[in-house]
Protein backbone atom coordinates (compact mmCIF):
# COMPACT_ATOMS: atom_id res chain seq x y z
CA UNK A 1 0.00 0.00 0.00
CA UNK A 2 1.29 3.43 -0.92
CA UNK A 3 2.15 5.82 1.91
CA UNK A 4 2.56 9.58 2.03
CA UNK A 5 4.29 11.84 4.54
CA UNK A 6 2.41 15.09 5.18
CA UNK A 7 4.16 18.07 6.81
CA UNK A 8 2.52 21.35 7.83
CA UNK A 9 4.58 24.18 6.29
CA UNK A 10 2.46 27.30 6.83
CA UNK A 11 0.26 28.59 9.63
CA UNK A 12 -3.51 27.95 9.65
CA UNK A 13 -4.11 31.34 11.31
CA UNK A 14 -6.70 33.45 9.45
CA UNK A 15 -8.18 30.33 7.81
CA UNK A 16 -11.79 29.23 8.16
CA UNK A 17 -12.89 26.87 10.92
CA UNK A 18 -13.65 24.18 8.32
CA UNK A 19 -10.09 24.42 7.04
CA UNK A 20 -8.66 24.12 10.58
CA UNK A 21 -10.85 21.06 11.24
CA UNK A 22 -9.26 19.35 8.24
CA UNK A 23 -5.80 20.03 9.69
CA UNK A 24 -6.92 18.76 13.11
CA UNK A 25 -8.23 15.55 11.57
CA UNK A 26 -4.87 15.10 9.84
CA UNK A 27 -3.15 15.53 13.22
CA UNK A 28 -1.20 18.59 12.12
CA UNK A 29 -1.23 21.16 14.91
CA UNK A 30 2.16 22.89 14.59
CA UNK A 31 4.33 24.08 11.73
CA UNK A 32 6.90 21.41 10.93
CA UNK A 33 4.87 18.53 12.36
CA UNK A 34 4.69 15.47 10.10
CA UNK A 35 2.53 12.34 9.87
CA UNK A 36 2.66 9.26 7.64
CA UNK A 37 -0.60 7.96 6.18
CA UNK A 38 -1.79 5.16 3.92
CA UNK A 39 -3.27 6.62 0.74
CA UNK A 40 -7.07 6.44 0.43
CA UNK A 41 -9.71 8.59 -1.28
CA UNK A 42 -10.70 10.49 1.87
CA UNK A 43 -7.08 11.39 2.61
CA UNK A 44 -6.58 12.62 -0.95
CA UNK A 45 -9.65 14.85 -0.58
CA UNK A 46 -8.32 16.36 2.64
CA UNK A 47 -4.89 16.95 1.10
CA UNK A 48 -6.51 18.64 -1.89
CA UNK A 49 -8.28 21.04 0.48
CA UNK A 50 -5.06 22.09 2.28
CA UNK A 51 -2.52 21.59 -0.51
CA UNK A 52 -1.17 25.14 -0.35
CA UNK A 53 0.03 24.91 3.27
CA UNK A 54 1.28 21.31 3.48
CA UNK A 55 4.12 19.42 1.84
CA UNK A 56 3.36 15.89 0.63
CA UNK A 57 6.10 13.31 0.05
CA UNK A 58 5.15 10.04 -1.64
CA UNK A 59 6.60 6.54 -1.07
CA UNK A 60 7.95 7.13 2.42
N, C-alpha and C positions, 0 to 999 in steps of 0.2 A: 504494500500500500504506500502511495506517495505521501510524503510529509513536507510541511512547510514550516519555516521559522518566521515568526512575525515579531517585529520590534517597533515600539512606539518611538517616533522620531521628532514629532512636534506636539505642542501642548493642545489639549482639548478645551482650553479656556476660550470663552466667547463662541462656543459651539452650542447647538441646540441640545435639549435634554435627551432627545431620541438618539442623537449622535453619541452622546456620552454613555448611554445605556449599551450601545453596541460595543464600545470600548470596554465597559465593565464586564460584559458577557465574554469578551475575549480574554479577560484577566489582565488587561494592560492599564495600570493605574499611574505609572510614572514614566517620564521620558527615559528611554534607554532600556526599559524592561522588555524581556523577550519571552516568548512561549513557543513550543513546538506542537503542531496539530496534525492529525491525519486529514487529508483533503476529502471534503464532502460538499455537496451542493449548498448547504446552509452556511458553511464556513466561507465559501467563495462569494456568496451574497453579502456577508458581513464585510469581507475584505474589499469588495467593490464599493461599499458605502464609505469606507474610511481610507481609501487607497492613497489619498494625498497627504496623510500624516503618519503612515506606517511604511516600513520597509519589509518586503516579503522575499525570503530566500527559499528556493525550491530544492528538493533532494538533500535534506539535512541528514 
